[in-house]
Amino acid sequence: MTTERLQKVLAHWGVASRRHAEILIRSGQVFVNGQRAQLGDKVDPRRDRIEYRGQS
């Protein structure tokens, strides 16, 4: 299983820069597997469901 920091995945997907992704995570706009994400969370983009503004 390959995990990466959540903000890196969001930046790679073009959602936001890494720094802006940190702000989105802190403000509660990002969810991983139905739970509010925390700064520093690591995810497997192939297995985890990542949602931002209700879209995955």
mmCIF file as Biopython writes it, N, C-alpha, C and O atoms, coordinates in Angstrom:
data_model
#
loop_
_atom_site.group_PDB
_atom_site.id
_atom_site.type_symbol
_atom_site.label_atom_id
_atom_site.label_alt_id
_atom_site.label_comp_id
_atom_site.label_asym_id
_atom_site.label_entity_id
_atom_site.label_seq_id
_atom_site.pdbx_PDB_ins_code
_atom_site.Cartn_x
_atom_site.Cartn_y
_atom_site.Cartn_z
_atom_site.occupancy
_atom_site.B_iso_or_equiv
_atom_site.auth_seq_id
_atom_site.auth_asym_id
_atom_site.pdbx_PDB_model_num
ATOM 1   N N  . MET A ? 1  ? 0.849   -1.175 0.000  1.0 0.0 1  A 1 
ATOM 2   C CA . MET A ? 1  ? 0.000   0.000  0.000  1.0 0.0 1  A 1 
ATOM 3   C C  . MET A ? 1  ? 0.898   1.243  0.000  1.0 0.0 1  A 1 
ATOM 4   O O  . MET A ? 1  ? 1.801   1.372  0.827  1.0 0.0 1  A 1 
ATOM 5   N N  . THR A ? 2  ? 0.638   2.133  -0.921 1.0 0.0 2  A 1 
ATOM 6   C CA . THR A ? 2  ? 1.396   3.377  -1.013 1.0 0.0 2  A 1 
ATOM 7   C C  . THR A ? 2  ? 0.554   4.512  -0.457 1.0 0.0 2  A 1 
ATOM 8   O O  . THR A ? 2  ? -0.532  4.798  -0.960 1.0 0.0 2  A 1 
ATOM 9   N N  . THR A ? 3  ? 1.065   5.153  0.584  1.0 0.0 3  A 1 
ATOM 10  C CA . THR A ? 3  ? 0.332   6.278  1.149  1.0 0.0 3  A 1 
ATOM 11  C C  . THR A ? 3  ? 1.110   7.564  0.905  1.0 0.0 3  A 1 
ATOM 12  O O  . THR A ? 3  ? 2.340   7.578  0.843  1.0 0.0 3  A 1 
ATOM 13  N N  . GLU A ? 4  ? 0.351   8.634  0.772  1.0 0.0 4  A 1 
ATOM 14  C CA . GLU A ? 4  ? 0.925   9.959  0.570  1.0 0.0 4  A 1 
ATOM 15  C C  . GLU A ? 4  ? 0.163   10.936 1.454  1.0 0.0 4  A 1 
ATOM 16  O O  . GLU A ? 4  ? -0.968  10.667 1.861  1.0 0.0 4  A 1 
ATOM 17  N N  . ARG A ? 5  ? 0.779   12.056 1.743  1.0 0.0 5  A 1 
ATOM 18  C CA . ARG A ? 5  ? 0.076   13.088 2.508  1.0 0.0 5  A 1 
ATOM 19  C C  . ARG A ? 5  ? -1.097  13.598 1.683  1.0 0.0 5  A 1 
ATOM 20  O O  . ARG A ? 5  ? -1.010  13.763 0.466  1.0 0.0 5  A 1 
ATOM 21  N N  . LEU A ? 6  ? -2.185  13.839 2.382  1.0 0.0 6  A 1 
ATOM 22  C CA . LEU A ? 6  ? -3.423  14.255 1.735  1.0 0.0 6  A 1 
ATOM 23  C C  . LEU A ? 6  ? -3.242  15.521 0.919  1.0 0.0 6  A 1 
ATOM 24  O O  . LEU A ? 6  ? -3.751  15.607 -0.199 1.0 0.0 6  A 1 
ATOM 25  N N  . GLN A ? 7  ? -2.521  16.517 1.455  1.0 0.0 7  A 1 
ATOM 26  C CA . GLN A ? 7  ? -2.365  17.766 0.711  1.0 0.0 7  A 1 
ATOM 27  C C  . GLN A ? 7  ? -1.584  17.561 -0.592 1.0 0.0 7  A 1 
ATOM 28  O O  . GLN A ? 7  ? -1.810  18.282 -1.564 1.0 0.0 7  A 1 
ATOM 29  N N  . LYS A ? 8  ? -0.680  16.599 -0.621 1.0 0.0 8  A 1 
ATOM 30  C CA . LYS A ? 8  ? 0.067   16.302 -1.845 1.0 0.0 8  A 1 
ATOM 31  C C  . LYS A ? 8  ? -0.863  15.699 -2.900 1.0 0.0 8  A 1 
ATOM 32  O O  . LYS A ? 8  ? -0.771  16.031 -4.082 1.0 0.0 8  A 1 
ATOM 33  N N  . VAL A ? 9  ? -1.753  14.814 -2.463 1.0 0.0 9  A 1 
ATOM 34  C CA . VAL A ? 9  ? -2.717  14.203 -3.390 1.0 0.0 9  A 1 
ATOM 35  C C  . VAL A ? 9  ? -3.641  15.275 -3.966 1.0 0.0 9  A 1 
ATOM 36  O O  . VAL A ? 9  ? -3.883  15.300 -5.173 1.0 0.0 9  A 1 
ATOM 37  N N  . LEU A ? 10 ? -4.154  16.154 -3.116 1.0 0.0 10 A 1 
ATOM 38  C CA . LEU A ? 10 ? -5.041  17.222 -3.600 1.0 0.0 10 A 1 
ATOM 39  C C  . LEU A ? 10 ? -4.314  18.126 -4.598 1.0 0.0 10 A 1 
ATOM 40  O O  . LEU A ? 10 ? -4.898  18.541 -5.598 1.0 0.0 10 A 1 
ATOM 41  N N  . ALA A ? 11 ? -3.064  18.427 -4.334 1.0 0.0 11 A 1 
ATOM 42  C CA . ALA A ? 11 ? -2.286  19.265 -5.252 1.0 0.0 11 A 1 
ATOM 43  C C  . ALA A ? 11 ? -2.068  18.535 -6.577 1.0 0.0 11 A 1 
ATOM 44  O O  . ALA A ? 11 ? -2.165  19.139 -7.645 1.0 0.0 11 A 1 
ATOM 45  N N  . HIS A ? 12 ? -1.781  17.263 -6.510 1.0 0.0 12 A 1 
ATOM 46  C CA . HIS A ? 12 ? -1.564  16.472 -7.724 1.0 0.0 12 A 1 
ATOM 47  C C  . HIS A ? 12 ? -2.833  16.418 -8.579 1.0 0.0 12 A 1 
ATOM 48  O O  . HIS A ? 12 ? -2.753  16.417 -9.808 1.0 0.0 12 A 1 
ATOM 49  N N  . TRP A ? 13 ? -3.988  16.375 -7.941 1.0 0.0 13 A 1 
ATOM 50  C CA . TRP A ? 13 ? -5.266  16.345 -8.649 1.0 0.0 13 A 1 
ATOM 51  C C  . TRP A ? 13 ? -5.671  17.712 -9.176 1.0 0.0 13 A 1 
ATOM 52  O O  . TRP A ? 13 ? -6.653  17.820 -9.910 1.0 0.0 13 A 1 
ATOM 53  N N  . GLY A ? 14 ? -4.936  18.758 -8.817 1.0 0.0 14 A 1 
ATOM 54  C CA . GLY A ? 14 ? -5.247  20.091 -9.312 1.0 0.0 14 A 1 
ATOM 55  C C  . GLY A ? 14 ? -6.313  20.815 -8.501 1.0 0.0 14 A 1 
ATOM 56  O O  . GLY A ? 14 ? -6.839  21.835 -8.946 1.0 0.0 14 A 1 
ATOM 57  N N  . VAL A ? 15 ? -6.636  20.307 -7.331 1.0 0.0 15 A 1 
ATOM 58  C CA . VAL A ? 15 ? -7.644  20.950 -6.481 1.0 0.0 15 A 1 
ATOM 59  C C  . VAL A ? 15 ? -7.099  22.262 -5.937 1.0 0.0 15 A 1 
ATOM 60  O O  . VAL A ? 15 ? -7.793  23.278 -5.936 1.0 0.0 15 A 1 
ATOM 61  N N  . ALA A ? 16 ? -5.849  22.234 -5.472 1.0 0.0 16 A 1 
ATOM 62  C CA . ALA A ? 16 ? -5.229  23.418 -4.869 1.0 0.0 16 A 1 
ATOM 63  C C  . ALA A ? 16 ? -3.728  23.164 -4.736 1.0 0.0 16 A 1 
ATOM 64  O O  . ALA A ? 16 ? -3.267  22.030 -4.864 1.0 0.0 16 A 1 
ATOM 65  N N  . SER A ? 17 ? -2.981  24.222 -4.482 1.0 0.0 17 A 1 
ATOM 66  C CA . SER A ? 17 ? -1.564  24.037 -4.172 1.0 0.0 17 A 1 
ATOM 67  C C  . SER A ? 17 ? -1.472  23.311 -2.829 1.0 0.0 17 A 1 
ATOM 68  O O  . SER A ? 17 ? -2.464  23.224 -2.105 1.0 0.0 17 A 1 
ATOM 69  N N  . ARG A ? 18 ? -0.312  22.800 -2.500 1.0 0.0 18 A 1 
ATOM 70  C CA . ARG A ? 18 ? -0.164  22.102 -1.216 1.0 0.0 18 A 1 
ATOM 71  C C  . ARG A ? 18 ? -0.508  23.009 -0.047 1.0 0.0 18 A 1 
ATOM 72  O O  . ARG A ? 18 ? -1.192  22.593 0.887  1.0 0.0 18 A 1 
ATOM 73  N N  . ARG A ? 19 ? -0.037  24.243 -0.095 1.0 0.0 19 A 1 
ATOM 74  C CA . ARG A ? 19 ? -0.311  25.179 1.002  1.0 0.0 19 A 1 
ATOM 75  C C  . ARG A ? 19 ? -1.804  25.498 1.109  1.0 0.0 19 A 1 
ATOM 76  O O  . ARG A ? 19 ? -2.358  25.550 2.207  1.0 0.0 19 A 1 
ATOM 77  N N  . HIS A ? 20 ? -2.443  25.708 -0.034 1.0 0.0 20 A 1 
ATOM 78  C CA . HIS A ? 20 ? -3.884  25.995 -0.006 1.0 0.0 20 A 1 
ATOM 79  C C  . HIS A ? 20 ? -4.661  24.750 0.437  1.0 0.0 20 A 1 
ATOM 80  O O  . HIS A ? 20 ? -5.675  24.867 1.125  1.0 0.0 20 A 1 
ATOM 81  N N  . ALA A ? 21 ? -4.193  23.570 0.049  1.0 0.0 21 A 1 
ATOM 82  C CA . ALA A ? 21 ? -4.841  22.329 0.474  1.0 0.0 21 A 1 
ATOM 83  C C  . ALA A ? 21 ? -4.802  22.206 1.993  1.0 0.0 21 A 1 
ATOM 84  O O  . ALA A ? 21 ? -5.755  21.716 2.598  1.0 0.0 21 A 1 
ATOM 85  N N  . GLU A ? 22 ? -3.711  22.644 2.615  1.0 0.0 22 A 1 
ATOM 86  C CA . GLU A ? 22 ? -3.621  22.619 4.080  1.0 0.0 22 A 1 
ATOM 87  C C  . GLU A ? 22 ? -4.720  23.486 4.691  1.0 0.0 22 A 1 
ATOM 88  O O  . GLU A ? 22 ? -5.322  23.109 5.696  1.0 0.0 22 A 1 
ATOM 89  N N  . ILE A ? 23 ? -4.983  24.640 4.090  1.0 0.0 23 A 1 
ATOM 90  C CA . ILE A ? 23 ? -6.041  25.529 4.578  1.0 0.0 23 A 1 
ATOM 91  C C  . ILE A ? 23 ? -7.409  24.852 4.431  1.0 0.0 23 A 1 
ATOM 92  O O  . ILE A ? 23 ? -8.243  24.927 5.333  1.0 0.0 23 A 1 
ATOM 93  N N  . LEU A ? 24 ? -7.630  24.195 3.292  1.0 0.0 24 A 1 
ATOM 94  C CA . LEU A ? 24 ? -8.906  23.512 3.063  1.0 0.0 24 A 1 
ATOM 95  C C  . LEU A ? 24 ? -9.110  22.394 4.083  1.0 0.0 24 A 1 
ATOM 96  O O  . LEU A ? 24 ? -10.215 22.200 4.590  1.0 0.0 24 A 1 
ATOM 97  N N  . ILE A ? 25 ? -8.043  21.665 4.376  1.0 0.0 25 A 1 
ATOM 98  C CA . ILE A ? 25 ? -8.129  20.569 5.348  1.0 0.0 25 A 1 
ATOM 99  C C  . ILE A ? 25 ? -8.434  21.122 6.732  1.0 0.0 25 A 1 
ATOM 100 O O  . ILE A ? 25 ? -9.319  20.619 7.425  1.0 0.0 25 A 1 
ATOM 101 N N  . ARG A ? 26 ? -7.708  22.152 7.133  1.0 0.0 26 A 1 
ATOM 102 C CA . ARG A ? 26 ? -7.922  22.753 8.463  1.0 0.0 26 A 1 
ATOM 103 C C  . ARG A ? 26 ? -9.333  23.312 8.616  1.0 0.0 26 A 1 
ATOM 104 O O  . ARG A ? 26 ? -9.904  23.276 9.706  1.0 0.0 26 A 1 
ATOM 105 N N  . SER A ? 27 ? -9.896  23.829 7.519  1.0 0.0 27 A 1 
ATOM 106 C CA . SER A ? 27 ? -11.225 24.445 7.603  1.0 0.0 27 A 1 
ATOM 107 C C  . SER A ? 27 ? -12.364 23.417 7.533  1.0 0.0 27 A 1 
ATOM 108 O O  . SER A ? 27 ? -13.537 23.789 7.573  1.0 0.0 27 A 1 
ATOM 109 N N  . GLY A ? 28 ? -12.024 22.139 7.430  1.0 0.0 28 A 1 
ATOM 110 C CA . GLY A ? 28 ? -13.046 21.094 7.461  1.0 0.0 28 A 1 
ATOM 111 C C  . GLY A ? 28 ? -13.745 20.839 6.148  1.0 0.0 28 A 1 
ATOM 112 O O  . GLY A ? 28 ? -14.837 20.272 6.136  1.0 0.0 28 A 1 
ATOM 113 N N  . GLN A ? 29 ? -13.148 21.240 5.043  1.0 0.0 29 A 1 
ATOM 114 C CA . GLN A ? 29 ? -13.778 21.064 3.741  1.0 0.0 29 A 1 
ATOM 115 C C  . GLN A ? 29 ? -13.387 19.769 3.045  1.0 0.0 29 A 1 
ATOM 116 O O  . GLN A ? 29 ? -13.902 19.461 1.970  1.0 0.0 29 A 1 
ATOM 117 N N  . VAL A ? 30 ? -12.484 19.012 3.646  1.0 0.0 30 A 1 
ATOM 118 C CA . VAL A ? 30 ? -11.995 17.774 3.028  1.0 0.0 30 A 1 
ATOM 119 C C  . VAL A ? 30 ? -12.326 16.599 3.948  1.0 0.0 30 A 1 
ATOM 120 O O  . VAL A ? 30 ? -12.113 16.661 5.159  1.0 0.0 30 A 1 
ATOM 121 N N  . PHE A ? 31 ? -12.853 15.527 3.347  1.0 0.0 31 A 1 
ATOM 122 C CA . PHE A ? 31 ? -13.206 14.318 4.080  1.0 0.0 31 A 1 
ATOM 123 C C  . PHE A ? 31 ? -12.507 13.113 3.459  1.0 0.0 31 A 1 
ATOM 124 O O  . PHE A ? 31 ? -12.330 13.038 2.243  1.0 0.0 31 A 1 
ATOM 125 N N  . VAL A ? 32 ? -12.119 12.183 4.308  1.0 0.0 32 A 1 
ATOM 126 C CA . VAL A ? 32 ? -11.510 10.935 3.852  1.0 0.0 32 A 1 
ATOM 127 C C  . VAL A ? 32 ? -12.340 9.797  4.431  1.0 0.0 32 A 1 
ATOM 128 O O  . VAL A ? 32 ? -12.486 9.671  5.646  1.0 0.0 32 A 1 
ATOM 129 N N  . ASN A ? 33 ? -12.877 8.977  3.544  1.0 0.0 33 A 1 
ATOM 130 C CA . ASN A ? 33 ? -13.720 7.849  3.946  1.0 0.0 33 A 1 
ATOM 131 C C  . ASN A ? 33 ? -14.851 8.290  4.878  1.0 0.0 33 A 1 
ATOM 132 O O  . ASN A ? 33 ? -15.176 7.610  5.851  1.0 0.0 33 A 1 
ATOM 133 N N  . GLY A ? 34 ? -15.436 9.433  4.560  1.0 0.0 34 A 1 
ATOM 134 C CA . GLY A ? 34 ? -16.591 9.923  5.304  1.0 0.0 34 A 1 
ATOM 135 C C  . GLY A ? 34 ? -16.279 10.665 6.588  1.0 0.0 34 A 1 
ATOM 136 O O  . GLY A ? 34 ? -17.194 11.137 7.263  1.0 0.0 34 A 1 
ATOM 137 N N  . GLN A ? 35 ? -15.000 10.779 6.941  1.0 0.0 35 A 1 
ATOM 138 C CA . GLN A ? 35 ? -14.632 11.486 8.164  1.0 0.0 35 A 1 
ATOM 139 C C  . GLN A ? 35 ? -13.828 12.726 7.821  1.0 0.0 35 A 1 
ATOM 140 O O  . GLN A ? 35 ? -13.060 12.754 6.860  1.0 0.0 35 A 1 
ATOM 141 N N  . ARG A ? 36 ? -14.029 13.751 8.638  1.0 0.0 36 A 1 
ATOM 142 C CA . ARG A ? 36 ? -13.308 15.008 8.421  1.0 0.0 36 A 1 
ATOM 143 C C  . ARG A ? 36 ? -11.800 14.747 8.466  1.0 0.0 36 A 1 
ATOM 144 O O  . ARG A ? 36 ? -11.299 14.108 9.391  1.0 0.0 36 A 1 
ATOM 145 N N  . ALA A ? 37 ? -11.097 15.242 7.470  1.0 0.0 37 A 1 
ATOM 146 C CA . ALA A ? 37 ? -9.655  15.039 7.385  1.0 0.0 37 A 1 
ATOM 147 C C  . ALA A ? 37 ? -8.921  15.920 8.384  1.0 0.0 37 A 1 
ATOM 148 O O  . ALA A ? 37 ? -9.415  16.976 8.781  1.0 0.0 37 A 1 
ATOM 149 N N  . GLN A ? 38 ? -7.751  15.478 8.780  1.0 0.0 38 A 1 
ATOM 150 C CA . GLN A ? 38 ? -6.871  16.230 9.665  1.0 0.0 38 A 1 
ATOM 151 C C  . GLN A ? 38 ? -5.576  16.510 8.924  1.0 0.0 38 A 1 
ATOM 152 O O  . GLN A ? 38 ? -5.143  15.711 8.094  1.0 0.0 38 A 1 
ATOM 153 N N  . LEU A ? 39 ? -4.970  17.626 9.220  1.0 0.0 39 A 1 
ATOM 154 C CA . LEU A ? 39 ? -3.689  17.958 8.614  1.0 0.0 39 A 1 
ATOM 155 C C  . LEU A ? 39 ? -2.673  16.872 8.989  1.0 0.0 39 A 1 
ATOM 156 O O  . LEU A ? 39 ? -2.555  16.495 10.155 1.0 0.0 39 A 1 
ATOM 157 N N  . GLY A ? 40 ? -1.960  16.388 8.006  1.0 0.0 40 A 1 
ATOM 158 C CA . GLY A ? 40 ? -0.973  15.328 8.242  1.0 0.0 40 A 1 
ATOM 159 C C  . GLY A ? 40 ? -1.501  13.934 7.941  1.0 0.0 40 A 1 
ATOM 160 O O  . GLY A ? 40 ? -0.746  12.964 7.992  1.0 0.0 40 A 1 
ATOM 161 N N  . ASP A ? 41 ? -2.800  13.819 7.624  1.0 0.0 41 A 1 
ATOM 162 C CA . ASP A ? 41 ? -3.348  12.509 7.277  1.0 0.0 41 A 1 
ATOM 163 C C  . ASP A ? 41 ? -2.641  11.962 6.049  1.0 0.0 41 A 1 
ATOM 164 O O  . ASP A ? 41 ? -2.314  12.697 5.117  1.0 0.0 41 A 1 
ATOM 165 N N  . LYS A ? 42 ? -2.413  10.666 6.071  1.0 0.0 42 A 1 
ATOM 166 C CA . LYS A ? 42 ? -1.865  9.989  4.897  1.0 0.0 42 A 1 
ATOM 167 C C  . LYS A ? 42 ? -2.975  9.143  4.296  1.0 0.0 42 A 1 
ATOM 168 O O  . LYS A ? 42 ? -3.766  8.525  5.009  1.0 0.0 42 A 1 
ATOM 169 N N  . VAL A ? 43 ? -3.015  9.128  2.978  1.0 0.0 43 A 1 
ATOM 170 C CA . VAL A ? 43 ? -4.069  8.404  2.274  1.0 0.0 43 A 1 
ATOM 171 C C  . VAL A ? 43 ? -3.475  7.570  1.153  1.0 0.0 43 A 1 
ATOM 172 O O  . VAL A ? 43 ? -2.377  7.839  0.665  1.0 0.0 43 A 1 
ATOM 173 N N  . ASP A ? 44 ? -4.221  6.557  0.760  1.0 0.0 44 A 1 
ATOM 174 C CA . ASP A ? 44 ? -3.909  5.789  -0.440 1.0 0.0 44 A 1 
ATOM 175 C C  . ASP A ? 44 ? -4.952  6.211  -1.468 1.0 0.0 44 A 1 
ATOM 176 O O  . ASP A ? 44 ? -6.107  5.795  -1.380 1.0 0.0 44 A 1 
ATOM 177 N N  . PRO A ? 45 ? -4.559  7.034  -2.447 1.0 0.0 45 A 1 
ATOM 178 C CA . PRO A ? 45 ? -5.553  7.572  -3.384 1.0 0.0 45 A 1 
ATOM 179 C C  . PRO A ? 45 ? -6.297  6.505  -4.183 1.0 0.0 45 A 1 
ATOM 180 O O  . PRO A ? 45 ? -7.365  6.779  -4.731 1.0 0.0 45 A 1 
ATOM 181 N N  . ARG A ? 46 ? -5.751  5.300  -4.254 1.0 0.0 46 A 1 
ATOM 182 C CA . ARG A ? 46 ? -6.433  4.226  -4.983 1.0 0.0 46 A 1 
ATOM 183 C C  . ARG A ? 46 ? -7.488  3.535  -4.128 1.0 0.0 46 A 1 
ATOM 184 O O  . ARG A ? 46 ? -8.418  2.930  -4.661 1.0 0.0 46 A 1 
ATOM 185 N N  . ARG A ? 47 ? -7.352  3.620  -2.803 1.0 0.0 47 A 1 
ATOM 186 C CA . ARG A ? 47 ? -8.271  2.910  -1.918 1.0 0.0 47 A 1 
ATOM 187 C C  . ARG A ? 47 ? -9.184  3.828  -1.117 1.0 0.0 47 A 1 
ATOM 188 O O  . ARG A ? 47 ? -10.341 3.488  -0.869 1.0 0.0 47 A 1 
ATOM 189 N N  . ASP A ? 48 ? -8.682  4.971  -0.716 1.0 0.0 48 A 1 
ATOM 190 C CA . ASP A ? 48 ? -9.460  5.873  0.141  1.0 0.0 48 A 1 
ATOM 191 C C  . ASP A ? 48 ? -10.366 6.766  -0.690 1.0 0.0 48 A 1 
ATOM 192 O O  . ASP A ? 48 ? -10.024 7.173  -1.801 1.0 0.0 48 A 1 
ATOM 193 N N  . ARG A ? 49 ? -11.535 7.061  -0.120 1.0 0.0 49 A 1 
ATOM 194 C CA . ARG A ? 49 ? -12.467 7.979  -0.774 1.0 0.0 49 A 1 
ATOM 195 C C  . ARG A ? 49 ? -12.201 9.377  -0.225 1.0 0.0 49 A 1 
ATOM 196 O O  . ARG A ? 49 ? -12.421 9.653  0.954  1.0 0.0 49 A 1 
ATOM 197 N N  . ILE A ? 50 ? -11.727 10.244 -1.102 1.0 0.0 50 A 1 
ATOM 198 C CA . ILE A ? 50 ? -11.364 11.609 -0.718 1.0 0.0 50 A 1 
ATOM 199 C C  . ILE A ? 50 ? -12.409 12.538 -1.299 1.0 0.0 50 A 1 
ATOM 200 O O  . ILE A ? 50 ? -12.659 12.525 -2.504 1.0 0.0 50 A 1 
ATOM 201 N N  . GLU A ? 51 ? -13.030 13.356 -0.434 1.0 0.0 51 A 1 
ATOM 202 C CA . GLU A ? 51 ? -14.073 14.271 -0.887 1.0 0.0 51 A 1 
ATOM 203 C C  . GLU A ? 51 ? -13.711 15.705 -0.558 1.0 0.0 51 A 1 
ATOM 204 O O  . GLU A ? 51 ? -13.197 16.009 0.519  1.0 0.0 51 A 1 
ATOM 205 N N  . TYR A ? 52 ? -13.992 16.576 -1.511 1.0 0.0 52 A 1 
ATOM 206 C CA . TYR A ? 52 ? -13.819 18.011 -1.324 1.0 0.0 52 A 1 
ATOM 207 C C  . TYR A ? 52 ? -15.026 18.690 -1.916 1.0 0.0 52 A 1 
ATOM 208 O O  . TYR A ? 52 ? -15.325 18.517 -3.097 1.0 0.0 52 A 1 
ATOM 209 N N  . ARG A ? 53 ? -15.723 19.461 -1.104 1.0 0.0 53 A 1 
ATOM 210 C CA . ARG A ? 53 ? -16.959 20.120 -1.528 1.0 0.0 53 A 1 
ATOM 211 C C  . ARG A ? 53 ? -17.997 19.132 -2.058 1.0 0.0 53 A 1 
ATOM 212 O O  . ARG A ? 53 ? -18.703 19.414 -3.027 1.0 0.0 53 A 1 
ATOM 213 N N  . GLY A ? 54 ? -18.076 17.993 -1.420 1.0 0.0 54 A 1 
ATOM 214 C CA . GLY A ? 54 ? -19.083 17.001 -1.794 1.0 0.0 54 A 1 
ATOM 215 C C  . GLY A ? 54 ? -18.747 16.185 -3.018 1.0 0.0 54 A 1 
ATOM 216 O O  . GLY A ? 54 ? -19.544 15.339 -3.424 1.0 0.0 54 A 1 
ATOM 217 N N  . GLN A ? 55 ? -17.605 16.406 -3.615 1.0 0.0 55 A 1 
ATOM 218 C CA . GLN A ? 55 ? -17.206 15.633 -4.799 1.0 0.0 55 A 1 
ATOM 219 C C  . GLN A ? 55 ? -16.009 14.774 -4.459 1.0 0.0 55 A 1 
ATOM 220 O O  . GLN A ? 55 ? -15.137 15.171 -3.686 1.0 0.0 55 A 1 
ATOM 221 N N  . SER A ? 56 ? -15.981 13.587 -5.049 1.0 0.0 56 A 1 
ATOM 222 C CA . SER A ? 56 ? -14.834 12.714 -4.800 1.0 0.0 56 A 1 
ATOM 223 C C  . SER A ? 56 ? -14.019 12.530 -6.057 1.0 0.0 56 A 1 
ATOM 224 O O  . SER A ? 56 ? -13.010 11.824 -6.041 1.0 0.0 56 A 1 
#
